[in-house]
Amino acid sequence: MSGSYPNQWKKPPLISSAWVRYGITAMVVIYLYLATQSISINWMRIYEGSERGWRFIVAFMNPDFAGRWDNIW
């Protein structure tokens, strides 16, 4: 009797039909591909801006609440 009943709970899928799930996934992938093909990417600009972006991210890792309390308040 214990062989016919599952021992662990399994979350049901959000969309029950596998065809619909895979169709939506395929449509999203195709859309993202077509959307990125219509954008001209300047790799040199991305490379030059990466240093500024990295400083921006590092600033979030090192917050200074004591020194900037007047601005926060």
All heavy atoms as a GROMACS GRO file, in nm:
protein
  611
    1MET      N    1   0.082  -0.119   0.000
    1MET     CA    2   0.000   0.000   0.000
    1MET      C    3   0.087   0.126   0.000
    1MET      O    4   0.048   0.226  -0.056
    1MET     CB    5  -0.090   0.000   0.122
    1MET     CG    6  -0.192   0.109   0.118
    1MET     SD    7  -0.321   0.067   0.232
    1MET     CE    8  -0.387   0.224   0.263
    2SER      N    9   0.204   0.121   0.059
    2SER     CA   10   0.289   0.240   0.060
    2SER      C   11   0.356   0.263  -0.074
    2SER      O   12   0.405   0.372  -0.100
    2SER     CB   13   0.394   0.228   0.171
    2SER     OG   14   0.483   0.122   0.139
    3GLY      N   15   0.361   0.164  -0.162
    3GLY     CA   16   0.424   0.179  -0.293
    3GLY      C   17   0.342   0.264  -0.389
    3GLY      O   18   0.395   0.322  -0.482
    4SER      N   19   0.211   0.273  -0.370
    4SER     CA   20   0.127   0.348  -0.462
    4SER      C   21   0.113   0.496  -0.423
    4SER      O   22   0.069   0.576  -0.503
    4SER     CB   23  -0.012   0.285  -0.470
    4SER     OG   24  -0.074   0.294  -0.342
    5TYR      N   25   0.153   0.530  -0.302
    5TYR     CA   26   0.139   0.667  -0.255
    5TYR      C   27   0.278   0.730  -0.243
    5TYR      O   28   0.367   0.671  -0.184
    5TYR     CB   29   0.067   0.670  -0.120
    5TYR     CG   30   0.024   0.807  -0.078
    5TYR    CD1   31  -0.086   0.868  -0.136
    5TYR    CD2   32   0.096   0.878   0.019
    5TYR    CE1   33  -0.126   0.994  -0.098
    5TYR    CE2   34   0.056   1.004   0.057
    5TYR     CZ   35  -0.054   1.062  -0.002
    5TYR     OH   36  -0.094   1.187   0.036
    6PRO      N   37   0.302   0.849  -0.300
    6PRO     CA   38   0.436   0.909  -0.294
    6PRO      C   39   0.474   0.947  -0.151
    6PRO      O   40   0.390   0.986  -0.071
    6PRO     CB   41   0.426   1.031  -0.384
    6PRO     CG   42   0.280   1.061  -0.394
    6PRO     CD   43   0.210   0.930  -0.375
    7ASN      N   44   0.602   0.936  -0.121
    7ASN     CA   45   0.652   0.968   0.013
    7ASN      C   46   0.682   1.117   0.029
    7ASN      O   47   0.684   1.167   0.140
    7ASN     CB   48   0.778   0.889   0.044
    7ASN     CG   49   0.749   0.742   0.059
    7ASN    OD1   50   0.639   0.704   0.096
    7ASN    ND2   51   0.846   0.659   0.029
    8GLN      N   52   0.709   1.184  -0.081
    8GLN     CA   53   0.740   1.326  -0.074
    8GLN      C   54   0.644   1.405  -0.161
    8GLN      O   55   0.601   1.359  -0.266
    8GLN     CB   56   0.883   1.352  -0.121
    8GLN     CG   57   0.987   1.296  -0.028
    8GLN     CD   58   1.128   1.331  -0.075
    8GLN    OE1   59   1.148   1.373  -0.187
    8GLN    NE2   60   1.224   1.313   0.012
    9TRP      N   61   0.616   1.528  -0.115
    9TRP     CA   62   0.528   1.616  -0.190
    9TRP      C   63   0.606   1.679  -0.305
    9TRP      O   64   0.721   1.718  -0.292
    9TRP     CB   65   0.475   1.725  -0.098
    9TRP     CG   66   0.386   1.824  -0.168
    9TRP    CD1   67   0.257   1.805  -0.202
    9TRP    CD2   68   0.422   1.954  -0.212
    9TRP    NE1   69   0.208   1.916  -0.264
    9TRP    CE2   70   0.308   2.011  -0.272
    9TRP    CE3   71   0.537   2.030  -0.207
    9TRP    CZ2   72   0.306   2.138  -0.325
    9TRP    CZ3   73   0.535   2.156  -0.261
    9TRP    CH2   74   0.421   2.209  -0.319
   10LYS      N   75   0.544   1.689  -0.420
   10LYS     CA   76   0.604   1.751  -0.536
   10LYS      C   77   0.517   1.866  -0.580
   10LYS      O   78   0.395   1.851  -0.597
   10LYS     CB   79   0.620   1.650  -0.649
   10LYS     CG   80   0.688   1.706  -0.770
   10LYS     CD   81   0.702   1.601  -0.879
   10LYS     CE   82   0.765   1.662  -1.001
   10LYS     NZ   83   0.767   1.569  -1.113
   11LYS      N   84   0.579   1.985  -0.595
   11LYS     CA   85   0.504   2.104  -0.634
   11LYS      C   86   0.448   2.085  -0.774
   11LYS      O   87   0.521   2.049  -0.866
   11LYS     CB   88   0.597   2.224  -0.632
   11LYS     CG   89   0.531   2.352  -0.672
   11LYS     CD   90   0.631   2.466  -0.674
   11LYS     CE   91   0.566   2.586  -0.736
   11LYS     NZ   92   0.658   2.687  -0.777
   12PRO      N   93   0.319   2.110  -0.793
   12PRO     CA   94   0.261   2.098  -0.927
   12PRO      C   95   0.311   2.214  -1.014
   12PRO      O   96   0.337   2.324  -0.965
   12PRO     CB   97   0.110   2.108  -0.903
   12PRO     CG   98   0.096   2.176  -0.773
   12PRO     CD   99   0.217   2.143  -0.692
   13PRO      N  100   0.325   2.192  -1.144
   13PRO     CA  101   0.372   2.300  -1.232
   13PRO      C  102   0.269   2.411  -1.243
   13PRO      O  103   0.148   2.388  -1.229
   13PRO     CB  104   0.393   2.230  -1.366
   13PRO     CG  105   0.308   2.109  -1.360
   13PRO     CD  106   0.302   2.068  -1.217
   14LEU      N  107   0.317   2.533  -1.268
   14LEU     CA  108   0.228   2.648  -1.282
   14LEU      C  109   0.137   2.631  -1.404
   14LEU      O  110   0.018   2.661  -1.398
   14LEU     CB  111   0.311   2.777  -1.296
   14LEU     CG  112   0.235   2.906  -1.310
   14LEU    CD1  113   0.153   2.933  -1.183
   14LEU    CD2  114   0.328   3.022  -1.337
   15ILE      N  115   0.194   2.580  -1.512
   15ILE     CA  116   0.117   2.551  -1.633
   15ILE      C  117   0.119   2.400  -1.651
   15ILE      O  118   0.225   2.340  -1.669
   15ILE     CB  119   0.178   2.621  -1.756
   15ILE    CG1  120   0.180   2.772  -1.732
   15ILE    CG2  121   0.102   2.587  -1.881
   15ILE    CD1  122   0.256   2.849  -1.836
   16SER      N  123   0.004   2.338  -1.646
   16SER     CA  124  -0.001   2.191  -1.643
   16SER      C  125   0.037   2.127  -1.776
   16SER      O  126   0.093   2.018  -1.778
   16SER     CB  127  -0.140   2.145  -1.600
   16SER     OG  128  -0.237   2.194  -1.689
   17SER      N  129   0.009   2.192  -1.888
   17SER     CA  130   0.038   2.134  -2.018
   17SER      C  131   0.186   2.155  -2.053
   17SER      O  132   0.234   2.268  -2.059
   17SER     CB  133  -0.049   2.198  -2.125
   17SER     OG  134  -0.008   2.155  -2.253
   18ALA      N  135   0.257   2.046  -2.079
   18ALA     CA  136   0.399   2.056  -2.114
   18ALA      C  137   0.417   2.127  -2.247
   18ALA      O  138   0.513   2.203  -2.265
   18ALA     CB  139   0.461   1.917  -2.118
   19TRP      N  140   0.327   2.106  -2.342
   19TRP     CA  141   0.336   2.172  -2.472
   19TRP      C  142   0.328   2.323  -2.458
   19TRP      O  143   0.401   2.397  -2.524
   19TRP     CB  144   0.227   2.123  -2.566
   19TRP     CG  145   0.253   1.985  -2.617
   19TRP    CD1  146   0.197   1.870  -2.572
   19TRP    CD2  147   0.343   1.948  -2.720
   19TRP    NE1  148   0.247   1.763  -2.641
   19TRP    CE2  149   0.337   1.807  -2.733
   19TRP    CE3  150   0.428   2.018  -2.804
   19TRP    CZ2  151   0.413   1.738  -2.826
   19TRP    CZ3  152   0.503   1.950  -2.896
   19TRP    CH2  153   0.495   1.810  -2.906
   20VAL      N  154   0.239   2.370  -2.374
   20VAL     CA  155   0.223   2.514  -2.353
   20VAL      C  156   0.347   2.570  -2.283
   20VAL      O  157   0.398   2.677  -2.321
   20VAL     CB  158   0.095   2.544  -2.272
   20VAL    CG1  159   0.086   2.692  -2.239
   20VAL    CG2  160  -0.028   2.500  -2.348
   21ARG      N  161   0.398   2.499  -2.183
   21ARG     CA  162   0.519   2.544  -2.112
   21ARG      C  163   0.636   2.558  -2.208
   21ARG      O  164   0.705   2.660  -2.209
   21ARG     CB  165   0.556   2.446  -2.001
   21ARG     CG  166   0.481   2.463  -1.874
   21ARG     CD  167   0.548   2.391  -1.758
   21ARG     NE  168   0.592   2.256  -1.788
   21ARG     CZ  169   0.524   2.145  -1.762
   21ARG    NH1  170   0.406   2.155  -1.705
   21ARG    NH2  171   0.571   2.027  -1.791
   22TYR      N  172   0.662   2.455  -2.288
   22TYR     CA  173   0.774   2.459  -2.382
   22TYR      C  174   0.751   2.561  -2.492
   22TYR      O  175   0.845   2.625  -2.540
   22TYR     CB  176   0.801   2.322  -2.440
   22TYR     CG  177   0.849   2.223  -2.336
   22TYR    CD1  178   0.795   2.096  -2.328
   22TYR    CD2  179   0.947   2.257  -2.244
   22TYR    CE1  180   0.839   2.004  -2.234
   22TYR    CE2  181   0.990   2.167  -2.149
   22TYR     CZ  182   0.936   2.040  -2.144
   22TYR     OH  183   0.980   1.952  -2.050
   23GLY      N  184   0.626   2.579  -2.533
   23GLY     CA  185   0.594   2.679  -2.634
   23GLY      C  186   0.622   2.820  -2.585
   23GLY      O  187   0.679   2.902  -2.657
   24ILE      N  188   0.583   2.848  -2.461
   24ILE     CA  189   0.609   2.980  -2.403
   24ILE      C  190   0.759   3.003  -2.389
   24ILE      O  191   0.810   3.110  -2.420
   24ILE     CB  192   0.535   2.996  -2.268
   24ILE    CG1  193   0.386   3.005  -2.291
   24ILE    CG2  194   0.586   3.119  -2.193
   24ILE    CD1  195   0.303   3.003  -2.165
   25THR      N  196   0.830   2.901  -2.343
   25THR     CA  197   0.976   2.912  -2.330
   25THR      C  198   1.041   2.939  -2.465
   25THR      O  199   1.128   3.026  -2.477
   25THR     CB  200   1.034   2.784  -2.267
   25THR    OG1  201   0.971   2.761  -2.141
   25THR    CG2  202   1.184   2.796  -2.249
   26ALA      N  203   0.999   2.867  -2.568
   26ALA     CA  204   1.055   2.886  -2.702
   26ALA      C  205   1.023   3.027  -2.753
   26ALA      O  206   1.111   3.092  -2.812
   26ALA     CB  207   1.001   2.782  -2.797
   27MET      N  208   0.902   3.075  -2.731
   27MET     CA  209   0.866   3.209  -2.776
   27MET      C  210   0.948   3.316  -2.706
   27MET      O  211   0.989   3.415  -2.768
   27MET     CB  212   0.716   3.233  -2.756
   27MET     CG  213   0.631   3.154  -2.854
   27MET     SD  214   0.452   3.162  -2.835
   27MET     CE  215   0.416   3.294  -2.729
   28VAL      N  216   0.973   3.299  -2.577
   28VAL     CA  217   1.054   3.396  -2.503
   28VAL      C  218   1.198   3.396  -2.555
   28VAL      O  219   1.258   3.502  -2.574
   28VAL     CB  220   1.050   3.366  -2.351
   28VAL    CG1  221   1.156   3.443  -2.275
   28VAL    CG2  222   0.912   3.396  -2.295
   29VAL      N  223   1.253   3.277  -2.579
   29VAL     CA  224   1.390   3.269  -2.631
   29VAL      C  225   1.399   3.334  -2.769
   29VAL      O  226   1.492   3.411  -2.797
   29VAL     CB  227   1.438   3.122  -2.636
   29VAL    CG1  228   1.566   3.108  -2.714
   29VAL    CG2  229   1.456   3.068  -2.495
   30ILE      N  230   1.303   3.308  -2.856
   30ILE     CA  231   1.302   3.368  -2.989
   30ILE      C  232   1.287   3.519  -2.980
   30ILE      O  233   1.357   3.595  -3.048
   30ILE     CB  234   1.190   3.306  -3.076
   30ILE    CG1  235   1.223   3.160  -3.108
   30ILE    CG2  236   1.167   3.386  -3.203
   30ILE    CD1  237   1.109   3.083  -3.171
   31TYR      N  238   1.201   3.566  -2.893
   31TYR     CA  239   1.183   3.710  -2.876
   31TYR      C  240   1.312   3.776  -2.828
   31TYR      O  241   1.352   3.881  -2.881
   31TYR     CB  242   1.069   3.739  -2.777
   31TYR     CG  243   1.063   3.884  -2.740
   31TYR    CD1  244   1.009   3.978  -2.827
   31TYR    CD2  245   1.116   3.930  -2.619
   31TYR    CE1  246   1.006   4.113  -2.795
   31TYR    CE2  247   1.114   4.064  -2.587
   31TYR     CZ  248   1.059   4.154  -2.674
   31TYR     OH  249   1.057   4.288  -2.643
   32LEU      N  250   1.377   3.717  -2.727
   32LEU     CA  251   1.501   3.775  -2.677
   32LEU      C  252   1.609   3.777  -2.784
   32LEU      O  253   1.686   3.873  -2.795
   32LEU     CB  254   1.548   3.699  -2.552
   32LEU     CG  255   1.463   3.719  -2.428
   32LEU    CD1  256   1.513   3.630  -2.314
   32LEU    CD2  257   1.464   3.865  -2.385
   33TYR      N  258   1.616   3.673  -2.864
   33TYR     CA  259   1.714   3.668  -2.972
   33TYR      C  260   1.687   3.781  -3.073
   33TYR      O  261   1.778   3.855  -3.112
   33TYR     CB  262   1.710   3.533  -3.042
   33TYR     CG  263   1.797   3.528  -3.166
   33TYR    CD1  264   1.935   3.520  -3.155
   33TYR    CD2  265   1.741   3.536  -3.292
   33TYR    CE1  266   2.015   3.519  -3.267
   33TYR    CE2  267   1.820   3.535  -3.406
   33TYR     CZ  268   1.957   3.525  -3.393
   33TYR     OH  269   2.036   3.524  -3.504
   34LEU      N  270   1.563   3.794  -3.116
   34LEU     CA  271   1.529   3.898  -3.213
   34LEU      C  272   1.548   4.038  -3.155
   34LEU      O  273   1.591   4.130  -3.226
   34LEU     CB  274   1.386   3.880  -3.263
   34LEU     CG  275   1.361   3.754  -3.346
   34LEU    CD1  276   1.213   3.739  -3.377
   34LEU    CD2  277   1.444   3.756  -3.473
   35ALA      N  278   1.516   4.055  -3.027
   35ALA     CA  279   1.532   4.187  -2.963
   35ALA      C  280   1.679   4.224  -2.954
   35ALA      O  281   1.715   4.341  -2.975
   35ALA     CB  282   1.468   4.186  -2.825
   36THR      N  283   1.766   4.128  -2.923
   36THR     CA  284   1.908   4.162  -2.913
   36THR      C  285   1.970   4.184  -3.050
   36THR      O  286   2.070   4.255  -3.061
   36THR     CB  287   1.985   4.052  -2.838
   36THR    OG1  288   1.966   3.926  -2.905
   36THR    CG2  289   1.942   4.042  -2.693
   37GLN      N  290   1.913   4.128  -3.155
   37GLN     CA  291   1.967   4.149  -3.289
   37GLN      C  292   1.937   4.289  -3.342
   37GLN      O  293   2.004   4.336  -3.432
   37GLN     CB  294   1.911   4.044  -3.386
   37GLN     CG  295   1.955   3.904  -3.355
   37GLN     CD  296   2.106   3.891  -3.349
   37GLN    OE1  297   2.176   3.927  -3.440
   37GLN    NE2  298   2.154   3.838  -3.238
   38SER      N  299   1.837   4.355  -3.285
   38SER     CA  300   1.801   4.488  -3.332
   38SER      C  301   1.876   4.598  -3.257
   38SER      O  302   1.858   4.715  -3.286
   38SER     CB  303   1.650   4.510  -3.317
   38SER     OG  304   1.614   4.512  -3.181
   39ILE      N  305   1.961   4.560  -3.162
   39ILE     CA  306   2.038   4.656  -3.084
   39ILE      C  307   2.183   4.651  -3.130
   39ILE      O  308   2.243   4.545  -3.139
   39ILE     CB  309   2.032   4.622  -2.933
   39ILE    CG1  310   1.888   4.626  -2.883
   39ILE    CG2  311   2.119   4.716  -2.853
   39ILE    CD1  312   1.873   4.576  -2.742
   40SER      N  313   2.240   4.769  -3.159
   40SER     CA  314   2.382   4.772  -3.194
   40SER      C  315   2.462   4.786  -3.064
   40SER      O  316   2.442   4.879  -2.986
   40SER     CB  317   2.412   4.887  -3.288
   40SER     OG  318   2.381   5.010  -3.229
   41ILE      N  319   2.549   4.691  -3.040
   41ILE     CA  320   2.628   4.688  -2.917
   41ILE      C  321   2.768   4.738  -2.948
   41ILE      O  322   2.835   4.685  -3.036
   41ILE     CB  323   2.632   4.546  -2.858
   41ILE    CG1  324   2.491   4.501  -2.822
   41ILE    CG2  325   2.723   4.541  -2.737
   41ILE    CD1  326   2.482   4.358  -2.777
   42ASN      N  327   2.811   4.840  -2.875
   42ASN     CA  328   2.945   4.894  -2.890
   42ASN      C  329   3.032   4.832  -2.778
   42ASN      O  330   3.028   4.877  -2.664
   42ASN     CB  331   2.942   5.046  -2.880
   42ASN     CG  332   3.076   5.108  -2.907
   42ASN    OD1  333   3.178   5.041  -2.906
   42ASN    ND2  334   3.074   5.239  -2.932
   43TRP      N  335   3.107   4.728  -2.813
   43TRP     CA  336   3.184   4.654  -2.712
   43TRP      C  337   3.293   4.740  -2.650
   43TRP      O  338   3.327   4.723  -2.533
   43TRP     CB  339   3.242   4.527  -2.773
   43TRP     CG  340   3.134   4.430  -2.806
   43TRP    CD1  341   3.088   4.398  -2.930
   43TRP    CD2  342   3.055   4.353  -2.714
   43TRP    NE1  343   2.985   4.308  -2.922
   43TRP    CE2  344   2.963   4.278  -2.789
   43TRP    CE3  345   3.054   4.341  -2.576
   43TRP    CZ2  346   2.872   4.192  -2.731
   43TRP    CZ3  347   2.961   4.256  -2.517
   43TRP    CH2  348   2.873   4.183  -2.594
   44MET      N  349   3.350   4.833  -2.724
   44MET     CA  350   3.453   4.921  -2.669
   44MET      C  351   3.395   5.011  -2.561
   44MET      O  352   3.458   5.034  -2.459
   44MET     CB  353   3.516   5.004  -2.782
   44MET     CG  354   3.639   5.075  -2.742
   44MET     SD  355   3.760   4.950  -2.696
   44MET     CE  356   3.893   5.052  -2.643
   45ARG      N  357   3.275   5.060  -2.584
   45ARG     CA  358   3.210   5.145  -2.483
   45ARG      C  359   3.177   5.064  -2.357
   45ARG      O  360   3.191   5.114  -2.245
   45ARG     CB  361   3.082   5.205  -2.542
   45ARG     CG  362   3.017   5.302  -2.451
   45ARG     CD  363   2.903   5.371  -2.518
   45ARG     NE  364   2.840   5.462  -2.422
   45ARG     CZ  365   2.726   5.520  -2.441
   45ARG    NH1  366   2.661   5.502  -2.554
   45ARG    NH2  367   2.674   5.598  -2.350
   46ILE      N  368   3.135   4.941  -2.375
   46ILE     CA  369   3.108   4.855  -2.260
   46ILE      C  370   3.237   4.830  -2.181
   46ILE      O  371   3.240   4.836  -2.059
   46ILE     CB  372   3.043   4.723  -2.305
   46ILE    CG1  373   2.902   4.750  -2.357
   46ILE    CG2  374   3.040   4.622  -2.191
   46ILE    CD1  375   2.836   4.631  -2.420
   47TYR      N  376   3.345   4.804  -2.253
   47TYR     CA  377   3.474   4.780  -2.189
   47TYR      C  378   3.520   4.903  -2.112
   47TYR      O  379   3.566   4.893  -1.998
   47TYR     CB  380   3.579   4.740  -2.293
   47TYR     CG  381   3.717   4.726  -2.238
   47TYR    CD1  382   3.751   4.618  -2.158
   47TYR    CD2  383   3.814   4.822  -2.264
   47TYR    CE1  384   3.877   4.605  -2.105
   47TYR    CE2  385   3.941   4.810  -2.211
   47TYR     CZ  386   3.973   4.702  -2.132
   47TYR     OH  387   4.098   4.692  -2.079
   48GLU      N  388   3.510   5.020  -2.173
   48GLU     CA  389   3.552   5.143  -2.106
   48GLU      C  390   3.464   5.177  -1.986
   48GLU      O  391   3.511   5.234  -1.888
   48GLU     CB  392   3.552   5.258  -2.206
   48GLU     CG  393   3.659   5.247  -2.311
   48GLU     CD  394   3.645   5.350  -2.421
   48GLU    OE1  395   3.544   5.423  -2.424
   48GLU    OE2  396   3.735   5.354  -2.507
   49GLY      N  397   3.336   5.144  -1.992
   49GLY     CA  398   3.245   5.174  -1.882
   49GLY      C  399   3.246   5.071  -1.771
   49GLY      O  400   3.188   5.092  -1.664
   50SER      N  401   3.311   4.958  -1.795
   50SER     CA  402   3.310   4.851  -1.694
   50SER      C  403   3.382   4.894  -1.565
   50SER      O  404   3.341   4.853  -1.456
   50SER     CB  405   3.372   4.723  -1.750
   50SER     OG  406   3.507   4.744  -1.783
   51GLU      N  407   3.485   4.977  -1.578
   51GLU     CA  408   3.556   5.023  -1.458
   51GLU      C  409   3.464   5.109  -1.372
   51GLU      O  410   3.459   5.092  -1.249
   51GLU     CB  411   3.680   5.102  -1.497
   51GLU     CG  412   3.760   5.148  -1.377
   51GLU     CD  413   3.883   5.229  -1.418
   51GLU    OE1  414   3.921   5.225  -1.536
   51GLU    OE2  415   3.939   5.296  -1.329
   52ARG      N  416   3.392   5.199  -1.433
   52ARG     CA  417   3.297   5.283  -1.360
   52ARG      C  418   3.186   5.199  -1.297
   52ARG      O  419   3.144   5.222  -1.184
   52ARG     CB  420   3.239   5.388  -1.454
   52ARG     CG  421   3.146   5.482  -1.387
   52ARG     CD  422   3.098   5.588  -1.482
   52ARG     NE  423   3.003   5.675  -1.415
   52ARG     CZ  424   2.925   5.757  -1.477
   52ARG    NH1  425   2.929   5.768  -1.608
   52ARG    NH2  426   2.841   5.832  -1.410
   53GLY      N  427   3.138   5.102  -1.372
   53GLY     CA  428   3.034   5.013  -1.319
   53GLY      C  429   3.084   4.932  -1.201
   53GLY      O  430   3.010   4.911  -1.104
   54TRP      N  431   3.208   4.887  -1.210
   54TRP     CA  432   3.266   4.810  -1.099
   54TRP      C  433   3.277   4.896  -0.974
   54TRP      O  434   3.247   4.851  -0.864
   54TRP     CB  435   3.401   4.752  -1.138
   54TRP     CG  436   3.460   4.669  -1.029
   54TRP    CD1  437   3.568   4.701  -0.952
   54TRP    CD2  438   3.413   4.544  -0.980
   54TRP    NE1  439   3.590   4.602  -0.860
   54TRP    CE2  440   3.496   4.505  -0.875
   54TRP    CE3  441   3.307   4.461  -1.017
   54TRP    CZ2  442   3.478   4.386  -0.806
   54TRP    CZ3  443   3.289   4.344  -0.946
   54TRP    CH2  444   3.373   4.307  -0.844
   55ARG      N  445   3.321   5.023  -0.988
   55ARG     CA  446   3.329   5.114  -0.872
   55ARG      C  447   3.191   5.136  -0.812
   55ARG      O  448   3.176   5.145  -0.689
   55ARG     CB  449   3.390   5.248  -0.914
   55ARG     CG  450   3.538   5.244  -0.937
   55ARG     CD  451   3.597   5.384  -0.945
   55ARG     NE  452   3.518   5.473  -1.030
   55ARG     CZ  453   3.557   5.520  -1.146
   55ARG    NH1  454   3.675   5.489  -1.195
   55ARG    NH2  455   3.478   5.600  -1.216
   56PHE      N  456   3.090   5.143  -0.895
   56PHE     CA  457   2.952   5.161  -0.849
   56PHE      C  458   2.908   5.042  -0.764
   56PHE      O  459   2.848   5.057  -0.658
   56PHE     CB  460   2.862   5.178  -0.971
   56PHE     CG  461   2.718   5.205  -0.939
   56PHE    CD1  462   2.677   5.328  -0.892
   56PHE    CD2  463   2.622   5.106  -0.957
   56PHE    CE1  464   2.544   5.353  -0.863
   56PHE    CE2  465   2.490   5.130  -0.929
   56PHE     CZ  466   2.451   5.254  -0.882
   57ILE      N  467   2.939   4.920  -0.811
   57ILE     CA  468   2.902   4.799  -0.738
   57ILE      C  469   2.979   4.789  -0.606
   57ILE      O  470   2.923   4.755  -0.501
   57ILE     CB  471   2.924   4.674  -0.826
   57ILE    CG1  472   2.824   4.674  -0.940
   57ILE    CG2  473   2.914   4.546  -0.743
   57ILE    CD1  474   2.849   4.568  -1.045
   58VAL      N  475   3.109   4.821  -0.609
   58VAL     CA  476   3.191   4.814  -0.487
   58VAL      C  477   3.142   4.914  -0.384
   58VAL      O  478   3.147   4.887  -0.263
   58VAL     CB  479   3.340   4.836  -0.523
   58VAL    CG1  480   3.424   4.857  -0.399
   58VAL    CG2  481   3.393   4.716  -0.601
   59ALA      N  482   3.093   5.029  -0.427
   59ALA     CA  483   3.040   5.129  -0.333
   59ALA      C  484   2.921   5.075  -0.254
   59ALA      O  485   2.902   5.111  -0.137
   59ALA     CB  486   3.002   5.256  -0.408
   60PHE      N  487   2.843   4.987  -0.314
   60PHE     CA  488   2.732   4.925  -0.241
   60PHE      C  489   2.780   4.826  -0.136
   60PHE      O  490   2.713   4.802  -0.036
   60PHE     CB  491   2.637   4.853  -0.338
   60PHE     CG  492   2.538   4.943  -0.402
   60PHE    CD1  493   2.550   4.975  -0.536
   60PHE    CD2  494   2.434   4.998  -0.330
   60PHE    CE1  495   2.460   5.058  -0.597
   60PHE    CE2  496   2.342   5.082  -0.391
   60PHE     CZ  497   2.356   5.113  -0.524
   61MET      N  498   2.897   4.770  -0.158
   61MET     CA  499   2.951   4.672  -0.064
   61MET      C  500   3.015   4.739   0.058
   61MET      O  501   3.038   4.674   0.159
   61MET     CB  502   3.056   4.583  -0.132
   61MET     CG  503   3.005   4.511  -0.253
   61MET     SD  504   2.870   4.402  -0.213
   61MET     CE  505   2.823   4.349  -0.376
   62ASN      N  506   3.046   4.868   0.047
   62ASN     CA  507   3.113   4.941   0.154
   62ASN      C  508   3.032   5.064   0.194
   62ASN      O  509   3.077   5.177   0.172
   62ASN     CB  510   3.251   4.987   0.105
   62ASN     CG  511   3.362   4.921   0.181
   62ASN    OD1  512   3.338   4.862   0.284
   62ASN    ND2  513   3.482   4.932   0.128
   63PRO      N  514   2.916   5.051   0.253
   63PRO     CA  515   2.837   5.170   0.287
   63PRO      C  516   2.901   5.247   0.402
   63PRO      O  517   2.963   5.190   0.491
   63PRO     CB  518   2.701   5.112   0.328
   63PRO     CG  519   2.731   4.974   0.374
   63PRO     CD  520   2.848   4.928   0.291
   64ASP      N  521   2.889   5.381   0.398
   64ASP     CA  522   2.944   5.467   0.502
   64ASP      C  523   2.828   5.545   0.564
   64ASP      O  524   2.800   5.657   0.525
   64ASP     CB  525   3.047   5.562   0.440
   64ASP     CG  526   3.109   5.653   0.545
   64ASP    OD1  527   3.096   5.623   0.665
   64ASP    OD2  528   3.170   5.754   0.505
   65PHE      N  529   2.763   5.482   0.661
   65PHE     CA  530   2.648   5.546   0.725
   65PHE      C  531   2.691   5.655   0.822
   65PHE      O  532   2.624   5.757   0.836
   65PHE     CB  533   2.563   5.443   0.799
   65PHE     CG  534   2.500   5.342   0.707
   65PHE    CD1  535   2.537   5.210   0.712
   65PHE    CD2  536   2.405   5.380   0.615
   65PHE    CE1  537   2.480   5.117   0.627
   65PHE    CE2  538   2.347   5.289   0.529
   65PHE     CZ  539   2.385   5.157   0.536
   66ALA      N  540   2.802   5.636   0.893
   66ALA     CA  541   2.846   5.732   0.993
   66ALA      C  542   2.892   5.862   0.928
   66ALA      O  543   2.856   5.971   0.975
   66ALA     CB  544   2.959   5.672   1.077
   67GLY      N  545   2.972   5.856   0.824
   67GLY     CA  546   3.025   5.976   0.761
   67GLY      C  547   2.921   6.052   0.680
   67GLY      O  548   2.937   6.170   0.654
   68ARG      N  549   2.816   5.985   0.634
   68ARG     CA  550   2.715   6.049   0.549
   68ARG      C  551   2.580   6.058   0.617
   68ARG      O  552   2.476   6.068   0.551
   68ARG     CB  553   2.705   5.973   0.418
   68ARG     CG  554   2.838   5.968   0.343
   68ARG     CD  555   2.828   5.921   0.204
   68ARG     NE  556   2.721   5.980   0.127
   68ARG     CZ  557   2.737   6.076   0.038
   68ARG    NH1  558   2.856   6.124   0.014
   68ARG    NH2  559   2.635   6.122  -0.031
   69TRP      N  560   2.579   6.056   0.751
   69TRP     CA  561   2.454   6.057   0.824
   69TRP      C  562   2.372   6.183   0.794
   69TRP      O  563   2.249   6.178   0.785
   69TRP     CB  564   2.477   6.042   0.973
   69TRP     CG  565   2.348   6.040   1.046
   69TRP    CD1  566   2.298   6.135   1.128
   69TRP    CD2  567   2.248   5.938   1.041
   69TRP    NE1  568   2.174   6.099   1.175
   69TRP    CE2  569   2.140   5.978   1.122
   69TRP    CE3  570   2.239   5.816   0.974
   69TRP    CZ2  571   2.028   5.902   1.139
   69TRP    CZ3  572   2.124   5.741   0.992
   69TRP    CH2  573   2.021   5.783   1.073
   70ASP      N  574   2.437   6.299   0.776
   70ASP     CA  575   2.363   6.423   0.747
   70ASP      C  576   2.288   6.411   0.614
   70ASP      O  577   2.175   6.457   0.603
   70ASP     CB  578   2.459   6.542   0.742
   70ASP     CG  579   2.518   6.575   0.879
   70ASP    OD1  580   2.454   6.539   0.980
   70ASP    OD2  581   2.626   6.636   0.884
   71ASN      N  582   2.349   6.349   0.514
   71ASN     CA  583   2.282   6.332   0.386
   71ASN      C  584   2.168   6.229   0.395
   71ASN      O  585   2.067   6.244   0.329
   71ASN     CB  586   2.382   6.285   0.279
   71ASN     CG  587   2.485   6.389   0.248
   71ASN    OD1  588   2.464   6.508   0.274
   71ASN    ND2  589   2.598   6.348   0.196
   72ILE      N  590   2.188   6.127   0.475
   72ILE     CA  591   2.084   6.026   0.493
   72ILE      C  592   1.965   6.083   0.568
   72ILE      O  593   1.850   6.059   0.534
   72ILE     CB  594   2.141   5.902   0.564
   72ILE    CG1  595   2.248   5.836   0.477
   72ILE    CG2  596   2.031   5.802   0.598
   72ILE    CD1  597   2.326   5.727   0.548
   73TRP      N  598   1.993   6.160   0.671
   73TRP     CA  599   1.888   6.219   0.752
   73TRP      C  600   1.809   6.317   0.671
   73TRP      O  601   1.692   6.327   0.666
   73TRP     CB  602   1.946   6.284   0.876
   73TRP     CG  603   1.841   6.343   0.962
   73TRP    CD1  604   1.817   6.475   0.981
   73TRP    CD2  605   1.743   6.273   1.040
   73TRP    NE1  606   1.712   6.492   1.065
   73TRP    CE2  607   1.665   6.370   1.104
   73TRP    CE3  608   1.715   6.141   1.062
   73TRP    CZ2  609   1.560   6.339   1.188
   73TRP    CZ3  610   1.611   6.111   1.145
   73TRP    CH2  611   1.535   6.207   1.208
   0.00000   0.00000   0.00000
